[in-house]
Amino acid sequence: MHLNASAFLRENETNITEYLLGNVTYPLDRRQLDGSSCQETTKFILNTIFAGILSCLGFIGNSVSYAVLAKDKEAPVAAYLLQTLALFDNFFLSTWFLHFSLADSFTYVGILDQFHVTWLYIRVYSYPLLFVAQTCTIWMVVLIAISRYVAVCKPYRAVRYSSLRNVRRAVLGVVLFATVYNVPRFFETKLVQIVVGGRNSTRYRLERTTFGNSRTYGLLYFDSLYYIFSFILPLILLTFLNTKLTLAYRRVQRRRQQFRLRQENYDHDITLVMIVVILVFILCNAPARIVQIIWGYRLQKCLTVEFLLIEISNVLEVLNSSVNFVVYCVFRSQFRFILQTRLCSATRRQTPAVVVAGLEPNGRRESCITNHVTVCTGITMTSDIPAEQEQEF
């Protein structure tokens, strides 16, 4: 989400658009922009229709994921991390929807001027929150990777460093870092009132402050720190950690096949879920950042390859924050079971489960739910949760 380059400020009651490119403001008359109508239509299709629907579905999916993960007691630390990621993703989707999907829809139908001043006030104070949400999401995924790496590759240190208390402190650290790091963005722009001579009218516009228009600030903060902390450093860490996790996971899988261990545990392995979550993050964000670095600082003509790549790169970031619910459903059978149970409980047509506790032949204690038959909206589902659930810390 290269907001530094693609963000725009619309003037009230004029056709002037101000594009913020790095630390320079370029005022442009829309009548002089080739394909402005084409750009508005394209942005409406991509940002409002496609990404807007994706944001809404993602918000619902993340909310459901949060509720389901709250009931997952098999891996409390992992569940807490994924719950927090769901909250941060919803924070990002909400602010993105406000500044792109909603704004582009109002521009396309031509009603933005009716509440232009209100929108400018909203933008001044909420636009920096979009960067806070983005930073929280990025570094939350990094924290998930670190936590799982310690649990899998450094198990003797997991009790000390990956306890629920320490993880909560780490999450608080992510929030504080994201907030403090993005504080300068609250001082980049200001709302200016302009009295138009001869027309007896007042216009409002967003302008760069002296601080926000500083070349040093633009080069150091926009062009250096932004890419270091939102792309380069997270990508290096995630690539390294996810590679280690994947190799460790494959070793465990080979041992299970070699010694013919119960394969049910494979389905419930929270490590696989986190590997996929991290991989999706890399696949969505790495191409987006590369495209934005190459073409983000240029004014693009509509329907050129560069223009479409820039717009699609923004949609990829929305996709990343919207798809985790699908990942949990596909790769975590415990998540599916809890979700099915909750849905059937809502219909109040669930038969009681029979809980059986005993010892397996190998002497380990087994606690499982057997012969659990649930009738839900006319569909019969039989669930058999295996005894060997993954225990975490």
C-alpha atoms as a printed R data frame, in Angstrom:
    type eleno elety resid chain resno       x       y       z
1   ATOM     1    CA   MET     A     1   0.000   0.000   0.000
2   ATOM     2    CA   HIS     A     2   2.109   2.823  -1.278
3   ATOM     3    CA   LEU     A     3  -0.002   5.583   0.205
4   ATOM     4    CA   ASN     A     4   2.808   8.112   0.030
5   ATOM     5    CA   ALA     A     5   2.735   8.117  -3.744
6   ATOM     6    CA   SER     A     6  -0.852   7.336  -4.646
7   ATOM     7    CA   ALA     A     7  -2.760   9.269  -2.007
8   ATOM     8    CA   PHE     A     8  -4.639  12.281  -3.236
9   ATOM     9    CA   LEU     A     9  -6.298  15.390  -1.844
10  ATOM    10    CA   ARG     A    10  -9.366  16.777  -3.532
11  ATOM    11    CA   GLU     A    11 -10.143  20.477  -3.518
12  ATOM    12    CA   ASN     A    12 -13.651  21.583  -2.644
13  ATOM    13    CA   GLU     A    13 -15.776  22.949  -5.505
14  ATOM    14    CA   THR     A    14 -12.954  22.657  -8.042
15  ATOM    15    CA   ASN     A    15 -11.567  20.085 -10.409
16  ATOM    16    CA   ILE     A    16  -8.123  20.356  -8.874
17  ATOM    17    CA   THR     A    17  -6.433  17.233  -7.566
18  ATOM    18    CA   GLU     A    18  -3.232  17.284  -5.566
19  ATOM    19    CA   TYR     A    19  -1.063  14.188  -5.812
20  ATOM    20    CA   LEU     A    20   1.473  13.654  -3.055
21  ATOM    21    CA   LEU     A    21   4.606  12.216  -4.571
22  ATOM    22    CA   GLY     A    22   7.230  11.618  -1.914
23  ATOM    23    CA   ASN     A    23   7.688  15.005  -0.327
24  ATOM    24    CA   VAL     A    24   6.473  17.084  -3.305
25  ATOM    25    CA   THR     A    25   2.927  18.272  -3.966
26  ATOM    26    CA   TYR     A    26   1.799  18.592  -7.578
27  ATOM    27    CA   PRO     A    27  -1.455  20.523  -8.181
28  ATOM    28    CA   LEU     A    28  -3.160  19.315 -11.333
29  ATOM    29    CA   ASP     A    29  -6.275  20.365 -13.185
30  ATOM    30    CA   ARG     A    30  -8.345  17.291 -13.897
31  ATOM    31    CA   ARG     A    31  -9.231  18.613 -17.313
32  ATOM    32    CA   GLN     A    32  -5.512  18.435 -18.083
33  ATOM    33    CA   LEU     A    33  -5.213  14.858 -16.894
34  ATOM    34    CA   ASP     A    34  -5.517  12.363 -19.721
35  ATOM    35    CA   GLY     A    35  -7.984   9.620 -18.853
36  ATOM    36    CA   SER     A    36  -9.170  11.018 -15.498
37  ATOM    37    CA   SER     A    37 -12.623   9.544 -16.090
38  ATOM    38    CA   CYS     A    38 -10.986   6.258 -17.006
39  ATOM    39    CA   GLN     A    39  -8.971   6.316 -13.784
40  ATOM    40    CA   GLU     A    40 -12.062   6.982 -11.697
41  ATOM    41    CA   THR     A    41 -13.882   4.097 -13.367
42  ATOM    42    CA   THR     A    42 -10.951   1.727 -12.945
43  ATOM    43    CA   LYS     A    43 -10.480   2.666  -9.294
44  ATOM    44    CA   PHE     A    44 -14.211   2.237  -8.713
45  ATOM    45    CA   ILE     A    45 -14.120  -1.275 -10.160
46  ATOM    46    CA   LEU     A    46 -10.966  -2.373  -8.344
47  ATOM    47    CA   ASN     A    47 -11.135  -0.468  -5.059
48  ATOM    48    CA   THR     A    48 -14.876  -0.139  -4.504
49  ATOM    49    CA   ILE     A    49 -16.444  -3.194  -6.083
50  ATOM    50    CA   PHE     A    50 -13.742  -5.843  -5.897
51  ATOM    51    CA   ALA     A    51 -11.644  -4.753  -2.910
52  ATOM    52    CA   GLY     A    52 -14.691  -3.316  -1.125
53  ATOM    53    CA   ILE     A    53 -16.542  -6.626  -1.241
54  ATOM    54    CA   LEU     A    54 -13.331  -8.420  -0.301
55  ATOM    55    CA   SER     A    55 -12.888  -6.092   2.701
56  ATOM    56    CA   CYS     A    56 -16.424  -6.765   3.938
57  ATOM    57    CA   LEU     A    57 -16.061 -10.525   3.557
58  ATOM    58    CA   GLY     A    58 -12.646 -10.384   5.203
59  ATOM    59    CA   PHE     A    59 -14.019  -8.369   8.117
60  ATOM    60    CA   ILE     A    60 -16.737 -10.966   8.677
61  ATOM    61    CA   GLY     A    61 -14.277 -13.839   8.323
62  ATOM    62    CA   ASN     A    62 -11.820 -12.292  10.776
63  ATOM    63    CA   SER     A    63 -14.609 -11.671  13.286
64  ATOM    64    CA   VAL     A    64 -15.741 -15.290  13.048
65  ATOM    65    CA   SER     A    65 -12.124 -16.445  13.331
66  ATOM    66    CA   TYR     A    66 -11.668 -14.410  16.497
67  ATOM    67    CA   ALA     A    67 -14.728 -16.017  18.103
68  ATOM    68    CA   VAL     A    68 -13.744 -19.541  17.067
69  ATOM    69    CA   LEU     A    69 -10.109 -19.172  18.151
70  ATOM    70    CA   ALA     A    70 -11.312 -18.024  21.570
71  ATOM    71    CA   LYS     A    71 -12.666 -21.563  22.042
72  ATOM    72    CA   ASP     A    72  -9.495 -23.290  20.855
73  ATOM    73    CA   LYS     A    73  -7.808 -24.456  24.056
74  ATOM    74    CA   GLU     A    74  -5.383 -26.879  22.437
75  ATOM    75    CA   ALA     A    75  -2.848 -24.193  21.503
76  ATOM    76    CA   PRO     A    76  -3.527 -21.128  23.684
77  ATOM    77    CA   VAL     A    77  -0.495 -19.084  22.662
78  ATOM    78    CA   ALA     A    78  -1.022 -19.676  18.961
79  ATOM    79    CA   ALA     A    79  -4.748 -18.987  19.274
80  ATOM    80    CA   TYR     A    80  -4.051 -15.700  21.065
81  ATOM    81    CA   LEU     A    81  -1.611 -14.601  18.370
82  ATOM    82    CA   LEU     A    82  -4.043 -15.439  15.579
83  ATOM    83    CA   GLN     A    83  -6.859 -13.669  17.431
84  ATOM    84    CA   THR     A    84  -4.742 -10.549  17.682
85  ATOM    85    CA   LEU     A    85  -3.872 -10.792  13.994
86  ATOM    86    CA   ALA     A    86  -7.603 -10.956  13.204
87  ATOM    87    CA   LEU     A    87  -8.157  -7.734  15.167
88  ATOM    88    CA   PHE     A    88  -5.303  -5.950  13.406
89  ATOM    89    CA   ASP     A    89  -6.515  -7.170  10.013
90  ATOM    90    CA   ASN     A    90  -9.992  -5.796  10.722
91  ATOM    91    CA   PHE     A    91  -8.448  -2.504  11.821
92  ATOM    92    CA   PHE     A    92  -6.584  -2.330   8.517
93  ATOM    93    CA   LEU     A    93  -9.601  -3.350   6.420
94  ATOM    94    CA   SER     A    94 -11.810  -0.743   8.093
95  ATOM    95    CA   THR     A    95  -9.432   2.147   7.507
96  ATOM    96    CA   TRP     A    96  -8.618   0.968   3.977
97  ATOM    97    CA   PHE     A    97 -12.322   0.729   3.124
98  ATOM    98    CA   LEU     A    98 -12.858   4.277   4.372
99  ATOM    99    CA   HIS     A    99 -10.003   5.847   2.424
100 ATOM   100    CA   PHE     A   100 -10.219   3.864  -0.806
101 ATOM   101    CA   SER     A   101 -13.445   1.920  -1.336
102 ATOM   102    CA   LEU     A   102 -15.769   4.564   0.079
103 ATOM   103    CA   ALA     A   103 -13.886   7.591  -1.247
104 ATOM   104    CA   ASP     A   104 -13.565   6.166  -4.763
105 ATOM   105    CA   SER     A   105 -17.262   5.280  -4.837
106 ATOM   106    CA   PHE     A   106 -18.246   8.842  -3.878
107 ATOM   107    CA   THR     A   107 -15.905  10.244  -6.510
108 ATOM   108    CA   TYR     A   108 -17.273   7.932  -9.191
109 ATOM   109    CA   VAL     A   109 -20.928   8.842  -8.577
110 ATOM   110    CA   GLY     A   110 -20.056  12.537  -8.129
111 ATOM   111    CA   ILE     A   111 -21.332  13.135  -4.602
112 ATOM   112    CA   LEU     A   112 -18.054  13.748  -2.799
113 ATOM   113    CA   ASP     A   113 -18.443  17.534  -2.976
114 ATOM   114    CA   GLN     A   114 -21.670  17.360  -0.955
115 ATOM   115    CA   PHE     A   115 -19.744  16.548   2.210
116 ATOM   116    CA   HIS     A   116 -16.263  17.504   1.110
117 ATOM   117    CA   VAL     A   117 -15.319  19.443   4.253
118 ATOM   118    CA   THR     A   118 -16.437  16.583   6.488
119 ATOM   119    CA   TRP     A   119 -14.335  14.171   4.464
120 ATOM   120    CA   LEU     A   120 -11.275  16.404   4.753
121 ATOM   121    CA   TYR     A   121 -11.593  16.538   8.532
122 ATOM   122    CA   ILE     A   122 -11.966  12.765   8.658
123 ATOM   123    CA   ARG     A   123  -8.938  12.304   6.458
124 ATOM   124    CA   VAL     A   124  -6.663  14.553   8.511
125 ATOM   125    CA   TYR     A   125  -7.150  12.490  11.662
126 ATOM   126    CA   SER     A   126  -7.872   8.998  10.340
127 ATOM   127    CA   TYR     A   127  -5.431   8.751   7.442
128 ATOM   128    CA   PRO     A   128  -2.428   8.200   9.753
129 ATOM   129    CA   LEU     A   129  -4.371   5.390  11.438
130 ATOM   130    CA   LEU     A   130  -4.226   3.499   8.163
131 ATOM   131    CA   PHE     A   131  -0.445   3.399   8.479
132 ATOM   132    CA   VAL     A   132  -0.711   2.358  12.129
133 ATOM   133    CA   ALA     A   133  -2.971  -0.529  11.116
134 ATOM   134    CA   GLN     A   134  -0.619  -1.528   8.311
135 ATOM   135    CA   THR     A   135   2.404  -1.533  10.629
136 ATOM   136    CA   CYS     A   136   0.531  -3.545  13.278
137 ATOM   137    CA   THR     A   137  -0.469  -6.164  10.716
138 ATOM   138    CA   ILE     A   138   3.029  -6.509   9.285
139 ATOM   139    CA   TRP     A   139   4.821  -6.882  12.586
140 ATOM   140    CA   MET     A   140   2.131  -9.099  14.064
141 ATOM   141    CA   VAL     A   141   2.890 -11.636  11.342
142 ATOM   142    CA   VAL     A   142   6.592 -11.311  12.191
143 ATOM   143    CA   LEU     A   143   5.779 -11.947  15.858
144 ATOM   144    CA   ILE     A   144   3.772 -15.045  14.897
145 ATOM   145    CA   ALA     A   145   6.738 -16.345  12.904
146 ATOM   146    CA   ILE     A   146   9.166 -15.724  15.767
147 ATOM   147    CA   SER     A   147   6.882 -17.375  18.323
148 ATOM   148    CA   ARG     A   148   6.376 -20.483  16.207
149 ATOM   149    CA   TYR     A   149  10.090 -20.640  15.355
150 ATOM   150    CA   VAL     A   150  10.990 -20.655  19.046
151 ATOM   151    CA   ALA     A   151   8.340 -23.292  19.816
152 ATOM   152    CA   VAL     A   152   9.417 -25.633  17.009
153 ATOM   153    CA   CYS     A   153  13.135 -25.021  16.526
154 ATOM   154    CA   LYS     A   154  14.101 -23.897  20.045
155 ATOM   155    CA   PRO     A   155  11.702 -25.898  22.256
156 ATOM   156    CA   TYR     A   156  13.864 -25.638  25.378
157 ATOM   157    CA   ARG     A   157  13.537 -21.862  25.261
158 ATOM   158    CA   ALA     A   158   9.823 -21.862  24.498
159 ATOM   159    CA   VAL     A   159   8.692 -22.013  28.110
160 ATOM   160    CA   ARG     A   160  10.687 -18.908  28.920
161 ATOM   161    CA   TYR     A   161  10.257 -16.791  25.811
162 ATOM   162    CA   SER     A   162   6.941 -17.942  24.355
163 ATOM   163    CA   SER     A   163   4.732 -18.077  27.406
164 ATOM   164    CA   LEU     A   164   1.338 -16.439  27.127
165 ATOM   165    CA   ARG     A   165   2.419 -13.602  29.410
166 ATOM   166    CA   ASN     A   166   5.515 -12.807  27.371
167 ATOM   167    CA   VAL     A   167   3.590 -13.033  24.109
168 ATOM   168    CA   ARG     A   168   1.046 -10.519  25.407
169 ATOM   169    CA   ARG     A   169   3.878  -8.179  26.264
170 ATOM   170    CA   ALA     A   170   5.296  -8.623  22.786
171 ATOM   171    CA   VAL     A   171   1.916  -7.770  21.237
172 ATOM   172    CA   LEU     A   172   1.779  -4.634  23.359
173 ATOM   173    CA   GLY     A   173   5.253  -3.801  22.088
174 ATOM   174    CA   VAL     A   174   4.046  -4.144  18.489
175 ATOM   175    CA   VAL     A   175   1.158  -1.751  19.151
176 ATOM   176    CA   LEU     A   176   3.419   0.795  20.837
177 ATOM   177    CA   PHE     A   177   6.003   0.588  18.057
178 ATOM   178    CA   ALA     A   178   3.372   0.983  15.329
179 ATOM   179    CA   THR     A   179   1.848   3.977  17.085
180 ATOM   180    CA   VAL     A   180   5.084   5.792  17.904
181 ATOM   181    CA   TYR     A   181   6.592   5.083  14.487
182 ATOM   182    CA   ASN     A   182   3.583   6.639  12.728
183 ATOM   183    CA   VAL     A   183   3.158   9.667  15.010
184 ATOM   184    CA   PRO     A   184   4.899  11.959  12.440
185 ATOM   185    CA   ARG     A   185   2.114  11.252   9.956
186 ATOM   186    CA   PHE     A   186  -0.347  13.124  12.151
187 ATOM   187    CA   PHE     A   187   1.683  16.281  11.491
188 ATOM   188    CA   GLU     A   188   2.134  15.952   7.728
189 ATOM   189    CA   THR     A   189  -1.025  17.750   6.580
190 ATOM   190    CA   LYS     A   190  -3.373  20.442   7.777
191 ATOM   191    CA   LEU     A   191  -6.776  21.754   6.748
192 ATOM   192    CA   VAL     A   192  -6.603  25.273   5.320
193 ATOM   193    CA   GLN     A   193  -9.524  27.642   4.811
194 ATOM   194    CA   ILE     A   194  -9.312  29.853   1.715
195 ATOM   195    CA   VAL     A   195 -11.552  32.839   1.021
196 ATOM   196    CA   VAL     A   196 -12.154  33.187  -2.712
197 ATOM   197    CA   GLY     A   197 -12.109  36.835  -3.738
198 ATOM   198    CA   GLY     A   198 -15.021  38.071  -5.815
199 ATOM   199    CA   ARG     A   199 -17.057  34.924  -5.200
200 ATOM   200    CA   ASN     A   200 -17.840  35.543  -1.542
201 ATOM   201    CA   SER     A   201 -17.194  31.884  -0.825
202 ATOM   202    CA   THR     A   202 -14.837  29.779   1.243
203 ATOM   203    CA   ARG     A   203 -12.935  26.725   0.136
204 ATOM   204    CA   TYR     A   204 -11.059  24.133   2.141
205 ATOM   205    CA   ARG     A   205  -8.040  22.193   1.105
206 ATOM   206    CA   LEU     A   206  -5.422  19.923   2.595
207 ATOM   207    CA   GLU     A   207  -1.890  21.234   2.494
208 ATOM   208    CA   ARG     A   208   1.438  19.911   3.543
209 ATOM   209    CA   THR     A   209   2.781  21.387   6.726
210 ATOM   210    CA   THR     A   210   6.319  22.739   6.797
211 ATOM   211    CA   PHE     A   211   7.310  19.576   8.611
212 ATOM   212    CA   GLY     A   212   5.574  17.278   6.131
213 ATOM   213    CA   ASN     A   213   7.001  19.119   3.134
214 ATOM   214    CA   SER     A   214  10.578  18.932   4.384
215 ATOM   215    CA   ARG     A   215  12.892  17.234   1.915
216 ATOM   216    CA   THR     A   216  14.826  15.626   4.755
217 ATOM   217    CA   TYR     A   217  11.622  14.218   6.205
218 ATOM   218    CA   GLY     A   218  10.516  12.944   2.816
219 ATOM   219    CA   LEU     A   219  13.776  11.206   2.000
220 ATOM   220    CA   LEU     A   220  14.468   9.842   5.477
221 ATOM   221    CA   TYR     A   221  10.987   8.857   6.612
222 ATOM   222    CA   PHE     A   222   9.000   8.289   3.411
223 ATOM   223    CA   ASP     A   223  11.621   6.811   1.154
224 ATOM   224    CA   SER     A   224  13.945   5.080   3.631
225 ATOM   225    CA   LEU     A   225  12.373   4.092   6.932
226 ATOM   226    CA   TYR     A   226   9.012   3.242   5.378
227 ATOM   227    CA   TYR     A   227  10.467   0.584   3.103
228 ATOM   228    CA   ILE     A   228  12.888  -0.702   5.713
229 ATOM   229    CA   PHE     A   229  10.227  -1.291   8.390
230 ATOM   230    CA   SER     A   230   7.313  -2.183   6.131
231 ATOM   231    CA   PHE     A   231   9.050  -4.293   3.500
232 ATOM   232    CA   ILE     A   232  12.766  -5.090   3.588
233 ATOM   233    CA   LEU     A   233  13.276  -6.053   7.242
234 ATOM   234    CA   PRO     A   234   9.959  -7.947   7.668
235 ATOM   235    CA   LEU     A   235  10.473  -9.809   4.382
236 ATOM   236    CA   ILE     A   236  13.980 -10.931   5.353
237 ATOM   237    CA   LEU     A   237  12.827 -12.113   8.783
238 ATOM   238    CA   LEU     A   238   9.731 -13.880   7.484
239 ATOM   239    CA   THR     A   239  11.588 -15.619   4.656
240 ATOM   240    CA   PHE     A   240  14.256 -16.926   7.035
241 ATOM   241    CA   LEU     A   241  11.841 -18.006   9.782
242 ATOM   242    CA   ASN     A   242   9.313 -19.589   7.440
243 ATOM   243    CA   THR     A   243  12.047 -21.555   5.687
244 ATOM   244    CA   LYS     A   244  13.236 -22.913   9.040
245 ATOM   245    CA   LEU     A   245   9.669 -23.767  10.055
246 ATOM   246    CA   THR     A   246   8.942 -25.535   6.788
247 ATOM   247    CA   LEU     A   247  12.095 -27.659   7.018
248 ATOM   248    CA   ALA     A   248  11.346 -28.579  10.628
249 ATOM   249    CA   TYR     A   249   7.770 -29.442   9.750
250 ATOM   250    CA   ARG     A   250   8.879 -31.739   6.935
251 ATOM   251    CA   ARG     A   251  11.315 -33.523   9.249
252 ATOM   252    CA   VAL     A   252   8.505 -34.229  11.701
253 ATOM   253    CA   GLN     A   253   6.283 -35.455   8.891
254 ATOM   254    CA   ARG     A   254   8.970 -37.844   7.627
255 ATOM   255    CA   ARG     A   255   9.479 -39.244  11.138
256 ATOM   256    CA   ARG     A   256   5.758 -39.875  11.471
257 ATOM   257    CA   GLN     A   257   5.720 -41.737   8.184
258 ATOM   258    CA   GLN     A   258   8.855 -43.693   9.067
259 ATOM   259    CA   PHE     A   259   7.584 -44.847  12.462
260 ATOM   260    CA   ARG     A   260   3.944 -45.022  11.357
261 ATOM   261    CA   LEU     A   261   2.795 -42.563  13.968
262 ATOM   262    CA   ARG     A   262  -0.804 -41.457  14.048
263 ATOM   263    CA   GLN     A   263  -1.436 -39.122  11.161
264 ATOM   264    CA   GLU     A   264  -4.384 -37.373  12.786
265 ATOM   265    CA   ASN     A   265  -1.953 -35.091  14.564
266 ATOM   266    CA   TYR     A   266  -0.821 -33.817  11.167
267 ATOM   267    CA   ASP     A   267  -4.258 -32.361  10.540
268 ATOM   268    CA   HIS     A   268  -4.257 -30.537  13.844
269 ATOM   269    CA   ASP     A   269  -0.762 -29.112  13.613
270 ATOM   270    CA   ILE     A   270  -0.983 -25.396  14.275
271 ATOM   271    CA   THR     A   271   2.490 -25.020  12.807
272 ATOM   272    CA   LEU     A   272   1.147 -25.757   9.338
273 ATOM   273    CA   VAL     A   273  -1.488 -23.051   9.751
274 ATOM   274    CA   MET     A   274   1.116 -20.470  10.698
275 ATOM   275    CA   ILE     A   275   3.402 -21.484   7.842
276 ATOM   276    CA   VAL     A   276   0.563 -20.910   5.379
277 ATOM   277    CA   VAL     A   277  -0.423 -17.580   6.994
278 ATOM   278    CA   ILE     A   278   3.155 -16.337   6.691
279 ATOM   279    CA   LEU     A   279   3.461 -17.626   3.130
280 ATOM   280    CA   VAL     A   280   0.257 -15.854   2.073
281 ATOM   281    CA   PHE     A   281   1.567 -12.648   3.631
282 ATOM   282    CA   ILE     A   282   4.823 -12.899   1.675
283 ATOM   283    CA   LEU     A   283   3.110 -13.740  -1.617
284 ATOM   284    CA   CYS     A   284   0.685 -10.822  -1.301
285 ATOM   285    CA   ASN     A   285   3.011  -8.159   0.046
286 ATOM   286    CA   ALA     A   286   6.326  -8.816  -1.704
287 ATOM   287    CA   PRO     A   287   5.004  -8.316  -5.274
288 ATOM   288    CA   ALA     A   288   2.971  -5.306  -4.125
289 ATOM   289    CA   ARG     A   289   5.978  -3.595  -2.562
290 ATOM   290    CA   ILE     A   290   8.227  -4.300  -5.536
291 ATOM   291    CA   VAL     A   291   5.685  -2.817  -7.940
292 ATOM   292    CA   GLN     A   292   5.229   0.239  -5.726
293 ATOM   293    CA   ILE     A   293   8.963   0.852  -5.435
294 ATOM   294    CA   ILE     A   294   9.460   0.679  -9.207
295 ATOM   295    CA   TRP     A   295   6.424   2.637 -10.418
296 ATOM   296    CA   GLY     A   296   4.850   4.220  -7.346
297 ATOM   297    CA   TYR     A   297   6.472   7.656  -7.741
298 ATOM   298    CA   ARG     A   298   5.276   8.284 -11.275
299 ATOM   299    CA   LEU     A   299   1.982   9.635 -12.517
300 ATOM   300    CA   GLN     A   300   0.421   6.817 -14.497
301 ATOM   301    CA   LYS     A   301  -1.897   6.981 -17.477
302 ATOM   302    CA   CYS     A   302  -5.053   4.955 -17.213
303 ATOM   303    CA   LEU     A   303  -5.034   1.305 -18.294
304 ATOM   304    CA   THR     A   304  -1.289   1.186 -18.799
305 ATOM   305    CA   VAL     A   305   0.476  -1.831 -17.348
306 ATOM   306    CA   GLU     A   306   2.109   0.295 -14.653
307 ATOM   307    CA   PHE     A   307  -1.184   1.898 -13.619
308 ATOM   308    CA   LEU     A   308  -2.970  -1.451 -13.338
309 ATOM   309    CA   LEU     A   309  -0.097  -3.032 -11.418
310 ATOM   310    CA   ILE     A   310  -0.115  -0.182  -8.885
311 ATOM   311    CA   GLU     A   311  -3.863  -0.520  -8.321
312 ATOM   312    CA   ILE     A   312  -3.764  -4.306  -8.146
313 ATOM   313    CA   SER     A   313  -0.883  -4.152  -5.654
314 ATOM   314    CA   ASN     A   314  -3.150  -2.275  -3.245
315 ATOM   315    CA   VAL     A   315  -5.846  -4.922  -3.678
316 ATOM   316    CA   LEU     A   316  -3.308  -7.651  -2.869
317 ATOM   317    CA   GLU     A   317  -2.799  -6.146   0.576
318 ATOM   318    CA   VAL     A   318  -6.543  -6.250   1.160
319 ATOM   319    CA   LEU     A   319  -6.546  -9.883   0.067
320 ATOM   320    CA   ASN     A   320  -3.814 -10.690   2.578
321 ATOM   321    CA   SER     A   321  -5.891  -9.324   5.465
322 ATOM   322    CA   SER     A   322  -9.068 -11.048   4.260
323 ATOM   323    CA   VAL     A   323  -8.073 -14.623   3.530
324 ATOM   324    CA   ASN     A   324  -6.941 -16.069   6.882
325 ATOM   325    CA   PHE     A   325 -10.393 -17.452   7.694
326 ATOM   326    CA   VAL     A   326 -10.118 -19.674   4.617
327 ATOM   327    CA   VAL     A   327  -6.645 -20.799   5.708
328 ATOM   328    CA   TYR     A   328  -7.929 -21.845   9.131
329 ATOM   329    CA   CYS     A   329 -10.847 -23.758   7.638
330 ATOM   330    CA   VAL     A   330  -8.663 -25.631   5.168
331 ATOM   331    CA   PHE     A   331  -5.655 -26.485   7.346
332 ATOM   332    CA   ARG     A   332  -7.006 -26.704  10.910
333 ATOM   333    CA   SER     A   333  -9.585 -29.433  11.589
334 ATOM   334    CA   GLN     A   334  -9.949 -28.270  15.195
335 ATOM   335    CA   PHE     A   335 -11.039 -24.880  13.849
336 ATOM   336    CA   ARG     A   336 -13.592 -26.541  11.571
337 ATOM   337    CA   PHE     A   337 -14.945 -28.650  14.412
338 ATOM   338    CA   ILE     A   338 -15.394 -25.663  16.735
339 ATOM   339    CA   LEU     A   339 -16.997 -23.669  13.936
340 ATOM   340    CA   GLN     A   340 -19.445 -26.478  13.147
341 ATOM   341    CA   THR     A   341 -20.264 -26.895  16.814
342 ATOM   342    CA   ARG     A   342 -20.931 -23.189  17.260
343 ATOM   343    CA   LEU     A   343 -23.119 -23.042  14.171
344 ATOM   344    CA   CYS     A   344 -25.140 -26.021  15.295
345 ATOM   345    CA   SER     A   345 -25.450 -24.645  18.820
346 ATOM   346    CA   ALA     A   346 -27.023 -21.548  17.336
347 ATOM   347    CA   THR     A   347 -29.816 -23.701  15.929
348 ATOM   348    CA   ARG     A   348 -30.385 -25.338  19.350
349 ATOM   349    CA   ARG     A   349 -30.656 -28.745  17.748
350 ATOM   350    CA   GLN     A   350 -27.394 -30.232  18.965
351 ATOM   351    CA   THR     A   351 -27.298 -33.565  20.765
352 ATOM   352    CA   PRO     A   352 -25.063 -33.778  23.866
353 ATOM   353    CA   ALA     A   353 -21.568 -35.060  23.364
354 ATOM   354    CA   VAL     A   354 -20.261 -38.110  25.208
355 ATOM   355    CA   VAL     A   355 -16.902 -37.468  26.834
356 ATOM   356    CA   VAL     A   356 -14.778 -40.525  27.443
357 ATOM   357    CA   ALA     A   357 -11.513 -40.507  29.326
358 ATOM   358    CA   GLY     A   358  -9.137 -43.429  29.469
359 ATOM   359    CA   LEU     A   359  -5.680 -44.760  28.712
360 ATOM   360    CA   GLU     A   360  -4.331 -45.662  25.337
361 ATOM   361    CA   PRO     A   361  -2.439 -48.940  24.867
362 ATOM   362    CA   ASN     A   362   0.835 -47.072  25.127
363 ATOM   363    CA   GLY     A   363  -0.112 -45.817  28.587
364 ATOM   364    CA   ARG     A   364  -0.787 -42.202  27.660
365 ATOM   365    CA   ARG     A   365  -3.965 -40.629  28.920
366 ATOM   366    CA   GLU     A   366  -6.615 -40.086  26.274
367 ATOM   367    CA   SER     A   367  -9.462 -37.628  26.452
368 ATOM   368    CA   CYS     A   368 -11.662 -37.553  23.398
369 ATOM   369    CA   ILE     A   369 -15.164 -36.896  22.198
370 ATOM   370    CA   THR     A   370 -16.607 -40.006  20.594
371 ATOM   371    CA   ASN     A   371 -19.749 -40.753  18.659
372 ATOM   372    CA   HIS     A   372 -20.567 -37.070  18.539
373 ATOM   373    CA   VAL     A   373 -23.432 -36.819  16.065
374 ATOM   374    CA   THR     A   374 -24.695 -33.343  15.289
375 ATOM   375    CA   VAL     A   375 -27.780 -32.543  13.284
376 ATOM   376    CA   CYS     A   376 -27.555 -29.043  11.862
377 ATOM   377    CA   THR     A   377 -30.027 -27.582   9.392
378 ATOM   378    CA   GLY     A   378 -30.826 -30.997   8.019
379 ATOM   379    CA   ILE     A   379 -27.191 -32.063   7.558
380 ATOM   380    CA   THR     A   380 -25.754 -34.865   9.698
381 ATOM   381    CA   MET     A   381 -22.119 -34.493  10.671
382 ATOM   382    CA   THR     A   382 -20.099 -37.015  12.655
383 ATOM   383    CA   SER     A   383 -17.042 -35.688  14.455
384 ATOM   384    CA   ASP     A   384 -14.326 -37.736  16.111
385 ATOM   385    CA   ILE     A   385 -11.678 -35.557  17.730
386 ATOM   386    CA   PRO     A   386  -8.532 -37.625  18.231
387 ATOM   387    CA   ALA     A   387  -6.885 -37.906  21.582
388 ATOM   388    CA   GLU     A   388  -3.497 -36.638  20.481
389 ATOM   389    CA   GLN     A   389  -4.176 -32.932  20.215
390 ATOM   390    CA   GLU     A   390  -1.191 -30.667  20.025
391 ATOM   391    CA   GLN     A   391  -0.314 -29.271  23.431
392 ATOM   392    CA   GLU     A   392   1.457 -25.948  23.472
393 ATOM   393    CA   PHE     A   393   3.730 -24.810  26.261
